[in-house]
Amino acid sequence: MKNIVLLIAAIILSICSYGQIQQSELYGHWKAKKIVKKSPNPELRGVMDGFRNATFSFLENGDFHLTTESKAPTFQMILRMIEGAKWKFDSQEQLIKIGTEEDGYSIMGIYPTRKESIMRFSLDESEMIFEMEKNDLKKVD
């Protein structure tokens, strides 16, 4: 009887956590590989182009970095806004929050999802979705 209760508990736990992203999975450098969904807002074209080849770096110490080759003025403004930003992961909402303690991590929100082995980042408030590729950059001595 005890084994059955443990088995049922294990099944319920695995069902509840199925498809859930864990914070440790996010650590590292993620490069936007492909645009899955573009924003319908034409004013966000420069922003979308900036994210097209951007690399999101989620460091274990909470630091966040965003890099791109885009020189679009709207994207450069975003880069200035997130300079020195931190990140934290809300596992209940499955939301990456970017900002600082002072602003309540409200500068940017990213919903990470995984379907099979493909990770996607959906940018909160923009409708843009990107297919991501993990690039763990190694130091070369």
Disulfide bonds with the S-S distance in Angstrom:
none
